[in-house]
Amino acid sequence: MMDPAAIASCIPGCDKLEPEGADRYRAAITIGMAAITGKYEGTVVIADKVEPSSYTLSVEGQGRPGFVKGEAKISLRADGANTIVDVTGTAQTGGTIARLGQRLIGSAAKMMQDRFFACMQSKLTSG
């Protein structure tokens, strides 16, 4: 859950996630919501790490459809033989994507989050 290569491979639409320093990455992602599709470039920072139980993932990106900025606090806890993943987060958007996609942002973010964690779960259970 803290491996950048695994994270990048599970982020829907992630075109690149390249190291830019300690726990800091340059990212490019393509996101489509309804009629609004755009490529965003920005940074991903992993902070507040308490391995192997928690970290904060901060994302900032800008593209033709506007900007996105978000933060997620991710914590892992044992539940018998299973691991429970708790996620809380916030997101801000601006520009065309915020004006035209306001009602869709929450459901699109939830869908991306569900896909991300399904991918991570498959990697953890198969490897």
C-alpha positions as CSV (number, residue, x, y, z in Angstrom):
1,M,0.0,0.0,0.0
2,M,3.0,2.3,0.2
3,D,4.9,1.1,-2.9
4,P,4.8,4.0,-5.5
5,A,5.0,1.5,-8.5
6,A,1.9,-0.4,-7.1
7,I,0.1,2.9,-6.4
8,A,0.8,4.2,-9.9
9,S,-0.4,1.0,-11.6
10,C,-3.7,1.1,-9.6
11,I,-4.6,4.8,-10.1
12,P,-7.2,4.9,-12.9
13,G,-5.8,7.0,-15.8
14,C,-2.3,7.3,-14.4
15,D,0.1,8.0,-17.3
16,K,3.2,8.5,-15.1
17,L,4.4,8.7,-11.5
18,E,8.1,9.6,-11.4
19,P,10.2,10.3,-8.4
20,E,11.0,13.9,-7.8
21,G,12.5,13.6,-4.3
22,A,11.9,11.7,-1.1
23,D,8.2,10.6,-1.1
24,R,7.4,13.2,-3.8
25,Y,6.4,12.3,-7.3
26,R,5.6,14.1,-10.6
27,A,2.4,12.7,-12.0
28,A,0.3,12.8,-15.1
29,I,-3.2,11.5,-15.1
30,T,-6.0,11.5,-17.6
31,I,-9.5,11.8,-16.1
32,G,-12.8,11.7,-17.9
33,M,-16.2,12.7,-16.4
34,A,-19.1,12.8,-18.8
35,A,-18.2,15.1,-21.6
36,I,-15.2,16.5,-19.8
37,T,-11.9,14.7,-20.3
38,G,-8.6,16.2,-19.5
39,K,-5.0,15.5,-18.7
40,Y,-3.6,16.8,-15.4
41,E,0.0,17.2,-14.5
42,G,1.1,17.8,-10.9
43,T,2.6,16.3,-7.8
44,V,1.8,13.5,-5.4
45,V,3.3,13.6,-1.9
46,I,3.3,10.8,0.6
47,A,3.6,12.3,4.1
48,D,3.1,11.5,7.8
49,K,4.2,7.9,7.2
50,V,3.8,5.5,10.1
51,E,4.9,2.3,8.4
52,P,3.1,0.0,8.0
53,S,0.0,1.5,9.4
54,S,-0.8,4.9,7.9
55,Y,0.2,7.8,5.7
56,T,-1.3,10.9,4.0
57,L,-1.5,11.2,0.3
58,S,-1.6,14.8,-1.1
59,V,-2.3,15.5,-4.7
60,E,-2.2,18.7,-6.7
61,G,-2.7,18.9,-10.5
62,Q,-3.6,21.4,-13.2
63,G,-4.8,20.8,-16.7
64,R,-6.9,22.3,-19.4
65,P,-10.2,21.5,-17.6
66,G,-9.0,23.3,-14.4
67,F,-7.3,22.2,-11.2
68,V,-7.6,19.5,-8.7
69,K,-6.3,19.4,-5.1
70,G,-6.8,16.7,-2.6
71,E,-5.7,14.9,0.4
72,A,-6.4,11.4,1.7
73,K,-5.5,10.0,5.1
74,I,-5.1,6.2,4.7
75,S,-4.7,3.9,7.7
76,L,-4.5,0.1,7.8
77,R,-5.6,-2.0,10.8
78,A,-5.6,-5.7,11.4
79,D,-8.9,-7.6,11.7
80,G,-7.9,-11.2,12.2
81,A,-6.3,-12.5,9.0
82,N,-7.6,-9.5,7.1
83,T,-6.6,-5.8,6.9
84,I,-9.1,-3.0,7.0
85,V,-8.3,0.1,5.1
86,D,-9.8,3.4,6.4
87,V,-9.7,6.4,4.1
88,T,-10.9,10.0,4.7
89,G,-10.2,12.7,2.2
90,T,-11.0,16.1,0.8
91,A,-10.9,17.5,-2.7
92,Q,-11.1,20.9,-4.3
93,T,-11.6,21.6,-8.0
94,G,-11.7,24.7,-10.0
95,G,-12.2,25.8,-13.6
96,T,-14.4,24.1,-16.2
97,I,-14.4,20.8,-14.4
98,A,-15.8,22.4,-11.3
99,R,-18.5,24.4,-13.2
100,L,-19.7,21.7,-15.5
101,G,-18.9,18.6,-13.5
102,Q,-20.0,19.7,-10.0
103,R,-22.6,17.1,-9.5
104,L,-20.4,14.3,-11.0
105,I,-17.2,14.9,-9.0
106,G,-18.3,13.0,-5.9
107,S,-19.5,9.9,-7.8
108,A,-16.4,10.0,-10.1
109,A,-14.1,10.2,-7.2
110,K,-15.8,7.3,-5.4
111,M,-15.6,5.2,-8.6
112,M,-11.9,6.0,-9.0
113,Q,-11.3,5.1,-5.3
114,D,-13.2,1.8,-5.6
115,R,-11.2,0.9,-8.7
116,F,-7.9,1.8,-7.0
117,F,-8.6,-0.3,-3.9
118,A,-9.9,-3.2,-5.9
119,C,-6.6,-3.2,-7.9
120,M,-4.5,-2.9,-4.7
121,Q,-6.5,-5.8,-3.1
122,S,-5.8,-8.0,-6.2
123,K,-2.1,-7.2,-6.0
124,L,-2.0,-8.0,-2.2
125,T,-3.9,-11.2,-2.5
126,S,-2.0,-12.5,-5.6
127,G,1.5,-11.4,-4.5
